[in-house]
Amino acid sequence: MYMKFLKHSLVVISLSAFIGGGAHHILAQTDSACTSQTAGKSQAQLHADLEACNAEIAKWTAVLNNVQKDSASFARDVAALTAKINAAQASIKGKNIAIANISKNIKTKEDTISVLNDKLTRGKQSLAEILRRTNDISNYSLAEAVLSDKDFSEFFVDMDTYASTEDALNKVFAEMRGTKSQTEAEKVELDKQRRAQAEAKALLESAKKEVERNQAQKKTLLAESQSKEKTYSQVVADRQAKAAQIRAVLFPLRDSGAIQFGTALQYAEAARQKTGVRPALILAILQQESNLGQNVGSCVITNLTSGQTKNVNSGKLYANGIHPTRDLPILQPLLGSLGRDPLVTKVSCPLSIGYGGAMGPAQFIPSTWNIMKGKVAAATGKATPDPWNPSDAIMAMALFLRDLGAGAGTYAAERTAACRYYGGGSVCTSVTAPYGNSVMAKANTIQTTMIDPLKGI
C-alpha cells in the first residue's frame, strides 16, 4: 500500500499503475451490448441490452467495493471515482432502455385506447339507430296494423323485426359496457406507464448529474495528485474542513428556530433506521415547511374558547386560527402535559382558506399529532413526545411519510408522499404538485451538496 505522504513521482507512478493496469483491464472487458442506442430495437432486444447494463453496473460496483478496501491514497480515490463514473454511465444506459421500453408500451396502449374509443363511438351511433327503429315499431298500434294496407304476414314480419331489434339493442348495450370497462382499464394502465416514464426520466437526470459531479471531482483530484505542493493528507484535511462547514450550517426549522445541519441529519438518519424514509426527503420537507413559515409568519392563541390566533409579527387576528372542535380541545391538554403555556406557544397562522394551528417543525395539526404520538413514543422511547422538539418532530414526519408510501424510495413514491403530506388525497393534484416538485428539488440539492460530501469522512 502507499505511504500516507506521497511525492509527486510516486503519485504519478501509482496512478499509472492502478488505472493503466487493473482499471484499464476491466474497461477492456466491458460488455459492448450495454448501449443507449434504442432506436429500431424490439422489446426483446431492449431487454437483452438492459441485462447487459445491469451486469456492467454490478461489475463496476464490485470494483468500487474492492477499491474502497485499499489504504487511502490518490490512486485509490481516482480508481473509486472511475468505478463510480462507469457504474453511473451504465445506469444511464439502462434507464434509457427502460424509458424506450415504457415509451413503446405507452404507444401500444394509446393505439389500443384509440381503437376502443372508435369502437365505442360506432357503438353509440348504432345504438342511436336501433333506438330510432325500436321507437318506430313501438309506435305502430294495433288499430294501425288492422287498418293498414299490409296483410297479416307483413305485420308479423314487423313484429319479428321488433324482437330482433330488441335483441340487437341488448347486445349493443352489453358490448358498450364491455368496451367502456376495457377502455377505462387501459387508461388506468396508461397512467401507470406515464408515471413510470416520468420516474425513469427523473432518475436519468439524477444519474447524469452524478456523472458530471464525479467527473469534475476526478479532474480536481488528478490535478491535486500532480501538484508537488499538495500531499494526500492535505487533501483529506481540506475535505474534513469542508465537511465540518457543512455540518455547522444552520438548518432553519419552522416555529423552532434553527439547529446545525449535522444535528438535523443525525435525527433524520435515526428516523431512517425506524422507517426506511430517505433523510434527504425528510430534511427537504422540513426546509419547505420552514420557507412557508417565513412567508405566513407564526401565531399564538388569543382565545382558548373560539380558537382565535394572532400573528406575532404583524398583530393580525385570525378568527379561523385553530379549529375550535377538532384541534383546540386536543391542543390544550397536550400543551399541559408538556408544561407549555397555550397563550405563548407558537402555532402556524392560517392560509387563505381553512385553519392554522399546526405545531413545530413538522407542522402537524393537533388531531393528526394525536394519531401519531403513540407511534413516535414507540420509536423514540419517550412517554410524551413533543412536536416542537426537532428530534421528535423529525421522527413523526418520517413515520407519517412512511405511512404515505415514501419508504419505497422511488422518485414517484417520494413525490406522491410529499404531495399527500401537504394536501392529503391519494395522488398529486394541481394544488399539491408544486409543493411535491419543490420538495423533490430540495431533496436532490440536500443529497448531492450536503449529504453525499459527508460520506466516507
C-alpha distance (Angstrom), angle and dihedral (degrees) to the residues before:
residue distance angle dihedral
M1 . . .
Y2 3.77 . .
M3 3.77 125.6 .
K4 3.78 115.2 -107.5
F5 3.80 93.1 -119.8
L6 3.77 106.8 53.9
K7 3.76 125.9 -168.1
H8 3.76 121.1 -141.0
S9 3.80 95.9 -104.6
L10 3.79 93.3 48.8
V11 3.80 91.6 48.6
V12 3.80 92.7 52.5
I13 3.82 92.2 46.2
S14 3.79 91.6 47.1
L15 3.80 93.0 48.5
S16 3.78 91.9 47.7
A17 3.78 92.4 48.7
F18 3.78 94.2 46.3
I19 3.79 99.1 42.8
G20 3.80 97.2 31.2
G21 3.79 91.4 46.5
G22 3.78 121.2 32.9
A23 3.77 99.8 10.8
H24 3.81 93.8 44.9
H25 3.77 90.1 48.0
I26 3.78 90.2 55.1
L27 3.80 91.2 46.5
A28 3.79 89.7 54.9
Q29 3.80 89.7 56.4
T30 3.81 94.2 52.3
D31 3.82 111.3 132.0
S32 3.78 107.1 -114.6
A33 3.83 90.6 -154.1
C34 3.80 89.1 80.5
T35 3.79 98.1 89.9
S36 3.78 139.2 144.5
Q37 3.82 90.6 -136.8
T38 3.81 101.9 113.2
A39 3.81 103.8 149.6
G40 3.79 115.1 120.8
K41 3.81 94.9 3.5
S42 3.78 124.3 131.7
Q43 3.78 121.4 -124.6
A44 3.81 89.5 -105.8
Q45 3.82 90.3 55.7
L46 3.81 91.0 46.0
H47 3.80 89.6 50.8
A48 3.82 90.4 52.9
D49 3.81 90.8 49.2
L50 3.79 90.4 50.0
E51 3.79 90.9 52.8
A52 3.82 89.0 52.2
C53 3.82 90.7 51.2
N54 3.80 91.6 49.3
A55 3.79 89.1 52.1
E56 3.80 90.8 50.6
I57 3.80 91.7 49.1
A58 3.81 90.1 51.5
K59 3.80 91.1 48.6
W60 3.81 94.9 51.6
T61 3.78 91.4 43.4
A62 3.82 88.4 55.5
V63 3.81 89.8 49.5
L64 3.80 89.9 50.9
N65 3.79 92.3 49.7
N66 3.79 91.7 50.0
V67 3.79 93.8 46.5
Q68 3.78 92.4 50.3
K69 3.80 89.4 59.6
D70 3.80 90.7 63.3
S71 3.77 123.2 94.4
A72 3.79 117.3 -86.0
S73 3.79 113.8 -82.9
F74 3.77 142.4 131.6
A75 3.80 89.6 -101.8
R76 3.81 92.5 52.2
D77 3.81 92.1 50.7
V78 3.81 94.2 46.3
A79 3.81 91.0 49.1
A80 3.82 90.4 48.2
L81 3.80 91.0 51.8
T82 3.80 90.5 47.1
A83 3.81 89.8 53.7
K84 3.81 91.1 47.2
I85 3.79 91.6 50.3
N86 3.80 93.5 48.7
A87 3.81 92.3 46.0
A88 3.80 90.8 49.1
Q89 3.81 92.1 47.5
A90 3.80 90.3 51.3
S91 3.80 87.8 48.7
I92 3.81 89.9 52.6
K93 3.80 90.6 52.0
G94 3.80 89.7 49.1
K95 3.79 92.0 50.4
N96 3.82 90.6 48.9
I97 3.79 87.8 54.8
A98 3.81 90.8 47.7
I99 3.80 90.4 51.5
A100 3.83 90.7 48.9
N101 3.80 90.3 51.3
I102 3.78 92.8 48.3
S103 3.80 91.1 46.6
K104 3.81 89.8 54.0
N105 3.80 90.4 49.7
I106 3.80 91.5 48.4
K107 3.82 90.8 51.1
T108 3.81 89.8 50.6
K109 3.80 91.7 49.1
E110 3.81 92.3 46.9
D111 3.82 90.6 51.5
T112 3.81 90.7 48.7
I113 3.79 92.3 48.7
S114 3.82 90.2 48.8
V115 3.81 90.5 53.1
L116 3.79 91.6 47.0
N117 3.79 92.2 48.6
D118 3.81 90.1 50.8
K119 3.79 88.8 49.8
L120 3.78 90.4 49.6
T121 3.81 91.4 50.1
R122 3.82 91.7 50.3
G123 3.78 89.4 47.5
K124 3.78 91.2 54.2
Q125 3.79 90.8 49.4
S126 3.81 91.2 49.9
L127 3.77 89.9 47.1
A128 3.79 91.8 53.1
E129 3.82 90.4 51.8
I130 3.81 92.4 47.5
L131 3.80 91.1 49.2
R132 3.79 90.3 52.5
R133 3.80 91.9 50.0
T134 3.80 91.9 45.6
N135 3.77 90.8 50.5
D136 3.83 90.8 51.3
I137 3.80 92.0 52.6
S138 3.81 93.5 43.0
N139 3.82 90.1 55.5
Y140 3.83 91.1 54.0
S141 3.85 100.9 105.4
L142 3.82 127.5 -157.1
A143 3.82 90.9 -112.9
E144 3.80 89.6 53.9
A145 3.80 89.6 50.4
V146 3.81 92.6 50.9
L147 3.79 96.0 43.4
S148 3.80 96.9 41.0
D149 3.76 125.3 100.0
K150 3.82 89.8 -115.4
D151 3.76 118.9 104.6
F152 3.79 120.9 -130.0
S153 3.81 93.1 -96.7
E154 3.79 89.5 59.4
F155 3.81 90.1 47.5
F156 3.80 91.7 53.7
V157 3.78 89.0 47.4
D158 3.82 87.2 58.0
M159 3.81 89.7 49.3
D160 3.80 89.9 51.5
T161 3.79 88.5 49.2
Y162 3.78 89.2 52.2
A163 3.80 91.7 51.3
S164 3.81 92.9 47.4
T165 3.80 90.1 46.0
E166 3.78 90.9 52.5
D167 3.79 90.2 49.2
A168 3.81 90.9 49.3
L169 3.78 89.1 48.4
N170 3.81 91.4 55.6
K171 3.80 90.5 48.8
V172 3.80 92.1 51.2
F173 3.80 90.6 49.1
A174 3.81 90.4 51.7
E175 3.80 92.3 46.1
M176 3.80 92.2 49.1
R177 3.80 91.3 50.1
G178 3.79 89.8 51.4
T179 3.80 93.1 45.6
K180 3.79 91.9 48.9
S181 3.81 92.0 49.1
Q182 3.79 91.8 47.9
T183 3.82 92.0 47.4
E184 3.79 91.6 51.2
A185 3.81 90.7 49.4
E186 3.81 90.9 49.8
K187 3.80 90.9 50.0
V188 3.81 91.2 51.8
E189 3.80 89.9 50.7
L190 3.80 90.7 47.0
D191 3.80 90.3 52.7
K192 3.81 89.5 52.8
Q193 3.80 90.2 50.6
R194 3.81 91.6 50.5
R195 3.82 91.6 50.4
A196 3.80 89.7 49.2
Q197 3.79 90.6 50.8
A198 3.81 91.4 49.7
E199 3.80 89.8 51.2
A200 3.81 92.2 47.9
K201 3.80 90.5 51.3
A202 3.81 91.7 48.8
L203 3.80 91.0 50.7
L204 3.79 89.8 47.0
E205 3.80 91.6 54.9
S206 3.79 90.1 48.0
A207 3.81 91.3 50.9
K208 3.82 91.3 49.0
K209 3.80 90.9 52.1
E210 3.80 89.9 49.2
V211 3.80 90.7 54.1
E212 3.80 90.9 48.9
R213 3.81 92.0 49.9
N214 3.80 93.5 46.9
Q215 3.80 92.4 46.9
A216 3.80 90.5 51.4
Q217 3.79 90.5 47.2
K218 3.81 91.2 48.4
K219 3.80 91.0 50.5
T220 3.80 90.4 50.7
L221 3.78 92.3 46.9
L222 3.81 92.4 50.0
A223 3.80 89.9 50.9
E224 3.79 90.3 49.8
S225 3.79 91.9 47.8
Q226 3.80 90.5 54.9
S227 3.79 93.1 50.3
K228 3.79 113.8 102.4
E229 3.78 91.1 -155.2
K230 3.80 99.7 52.5
T231 3.79 120.0 70.1
Y232 3.76 126.4 -165.9
S233 3.78 91.6 -107.1
Q234 3.80 89.4 56.9
V235 3.80 90.5 52.2
V236 3.80 89.9 51.0
A237 3.79 90.0 49.1
D238 3.81 90.2 52.0
R239 3.79 90.3 51.6
Q240 3.77 92.1 49.5
A241 3.79 90.7 50.1
K242 3.80 90.7 50.7
A243 3.81 90.4 48.4
A244 3.80 90.3 51.3
Q245 3.81 89.6 52.0
I246 3.81 91.2 51.2
R247 3.81 92.3 49.3
A248 3.80 91.4 48.7
V249 3.82 95.2 52.5
L250 3.80 109.8 116.3
F251 3.78 111.5 -113.6
P252 3.84 110.6 -154.2
L253 3.79 117.6 -132.5
R254 3.76 121.9 -166.5
D255 3.82 113.7 -110.8
S256 3.83 90.1 -7.4
G257 3.79 104.8 74.0
A258 3.79 115.5 -125.7
I259 3.79 138.3 -54.9
Q260 3.78 131.7 -166.3
F261 3.78 115.0 -82.9
G262 3.80 90.8 -123.8
T263 3.81 89.6 58.8
A264 3.80 92.8 46.5
L265 3.81 89.6 50.0
Q266 3.81 90.8 51.1
Y267 3.81 89.9 53.9
A268 3.80 91.3 46.7
E269 3.82 91.8 48.8
A270 3.81 89.8 51.3
A271 3.81 88.5 50.6
R272 3.80 90.8 49.5
Q273 3.80 89.7 56.1
K274 3.80 89.1 58.1
T275 3.79 100.0 38.4
G276 3.81 112.1 18.4
V277 3.82 90.7 -125.9
R278 3.81 113.7 142.6
P279 3.84 113.3 -106.9
A280 3.81 92.2 -136.2
L281 3.82 90.3 59.5
I282 3.80 92.4 48.4
L283 3.80 92.5 49.5
A284 3.82 91.6 44.2
I285 3.81 91.9 57.4
L286 3.80 90.3 46.2
Q287 3.79 88.8 52.1
Q288 3.81 91.0 46.6
E289 3.80 91.0 51.2
S290 3.80 91.0 47.9
N291 3.80 90.8 53.8
L292 3.78 89.6 50.2
G293 3.79 88.2 49.7
Q294 3.79 90.4 56.4
N295 3.81 89.7 51.2
V296 3.81 100.5 48.0
G297 3.81 100.1 28.3
S298 3.82 127.5 -141.2
C299 3.79 130.4 -74.7
V300 3.79 140.5 -155.3
I301 3.79 126.6 -152.3
T302 3.80 115.0 -103.1
N303 3.81 99.7 175.5
L304 3.81 120.6 40.3
T305 3.81 91.7 -166.4
S306 3.79 104.1 47.3
G307 3.80 98.4 27.9
Q308 3.82 94.7 -123.3
T309 3.82 113.8 164.1
K310 3.80 136.0 -168.2
N311 3.79 130.5 -142.5
V312 3.81 105.8 -119.3
N313 3.80 91.3 -150.3
S314 3.81 102.7 45.3
G315 3.80 101.9 19.4
K316 3.82 90.8 -127.7
L317 3.81 114.4 155.4
Y318 3.82 122.4 -135.8
A319 3.78 119.4 -158.7
N320 3.82 87.6 -168.3
G321 3.81 92.3 49.4
I322 3.79 96.1 129.4
H323 3.80 130.4 -1.2
P324 3.83 105.0 -95.0
T325 3.81 98.3 -149.1
R326 3.83 105.1 23.5
D327 3.82 102.1 43.0
L328 3.80 112.6 8.6
P329 3.84 95.9 67.3
I330 3.84 89.0 51.6
L331 3.80 95.6 44.0
Q332 3.78 97.1 56.7
P333 3.83 98.3 57.2
L334 3.82 89.6 40.9
L335 3.80 91.1 56.0
G336 3.80 89.5 45.6
S337 3.82 91.9 54.0
L338 3.82 89.2 51.0
G339 3.80 94.5 46.3
R340 3.81 91.8 -118.0
D341 3.80 125.1 144.0
P342 3.85 109.1 -120.6
L343 3.80 91.5 -149.4
V344 3.81 96.2 57.2
T345 3.81 103.3 29.4
K346 3.81 109.8 105.9
V347 3.79 122.4 -122.7
S348 3.79 128.7 172.0
C349 3.80 121.3 -80.0
P350 3.82 116.4 -121.6
L351 3.77 120.3 -99.3
S352 3.80 122.4 -133.0
I353 3.83 91.2 -67.5
G354 3.79 134.3 27.3
Y355 3.78 127.1 11.8
G356 3.79 136.8 -52.3
G357 3.78 125.6 -147.8
A358 3.82 99.6 116.0
M359 3.78 113.5 153.2
G360 3.79 134.5 -132.5
P361 3.81 132.5 -32.1
A362 3.83 95.3 -35.0
Q363 3.83 93.2 47.1
F364 3.80 99.4 -134.6
I365 3.78 116.2 171.2
P366 3.83 111.2 -130.7
S367 3.82 94.9 -106.6
T368 3.83 91.8 53.7
W369 3.81 92.1 44.3
N370 3.81 87.7 52.4
I371 3.81 87.6 59.8
M372 3.81 94.1 44.7
K373 3.81 101.7 40.9
G374 3.82 94.2 83.4
K375 3.81 90.9 53.9
V376 3.80 91.0 46.8
A377 3.79 91.1 49.5
A378 3.81 90.9 51.2
A379 3.81 91.9 48.5
T380 3.81 97.3 44.7
G381 3.80 101.3 31.2
K382 3.82 90.3 -126.6
A383 3.79 117.4 136.1
T384 3.82 92.2 -149.5
P385 3.81 114.2 25.6
D386 3.80 116.0 -156.1
P387 3.85 118.0 -137.5
W388 3.83 89.3 -155.8
N389 3.81 91.7 55.0
P390 3.85 108.0 94.3
S391 3.80 94.0 -141.6
D392 3.83 93.8 50.7
A393 3.82 92.5 41.5
I394 3.81 92.5 51.9
M395 3.80 91.7 48.6
A396 3.81 90.7 49.0
M397 3.80 91.0 49.1
A398 3.81 92.0 50.5
L399 3.81 91.9 48.8
F400 3.79 91.0 49.2
L401 3.82 92.5 47.2
R402 3.80 89.5 49.3
D403 3.80 89.4 53.9
L404 3.82 87.9 50.9
G405 3.82 91.2 55.0
A406 3.82 102.1 -99.1
G407 3.80 91.5 126.4
A408 3.83 88.8 77.9
G409 3.81 86.4 76.1
T410 3.80 97.6 -146.3
Y411 3.79 122.7 129.7
A412 3.81 91.8 -115.0
A413 3.81 93.6 47.9
E414 3.80 93.3 48.4
R415 3.82 94.2 45.4
T416 3.81 92.2 48.0
A417 3.81 91.0 47.9
A418 3.82 89.9 51.3
C419 3.82 90.7 50.7
R420 3.80 91.4 48.9
Y421 3.80 91.3 45.9
Y422 3.79 88.5 58.4
G423 3.79 103.1 38.6
G424 3.79 111.5 5.4
G425 3.79 121.0 -128.5
S426 3.78 126.2 108.5
V427 3.83 101.0 -90.8
C428 3.79 139.9 28.3
T429 3.79 112.5 -82.7
S430 3.79 133.3 -169.3
V431 3.82 87.0 -91.9
T432 3.80 98.8 47.3
A433 3.83 100.8 32.0
P434 3.84 94.8 80.2
Y435 3.81 88.7 54.5
G436 3.82 91.6 48.5
N437 3.81 92.4 47.1
S438 3.80 91.6 49.5
V439 3.81 91.6 49.4
M440 3.82 92.1 50.9
A441 3.82 91.4 49.7
K442 3.80 90.4 50.2
A443 3.82 91.0 46.8
N444 3.81 90.6 54.2
T445 3.81 91.8 50.0
I446 3.81 93.0 47.1
Q447 3.80 91.6 47.4
T448 3.80 97.0 48.3
T449 3.81 102.5 34.8
M450 3.79 102.0 33.0
I451 3.79 114.3 17.5
D452 3.81 101.9 36.0
P453 3.84 94.6 50.4
L454 3.81 88.7 57.2
K455 3.80 93.8 57.6
G456 3.77 116.3 108.2
I457 3.82 93.6 10.0
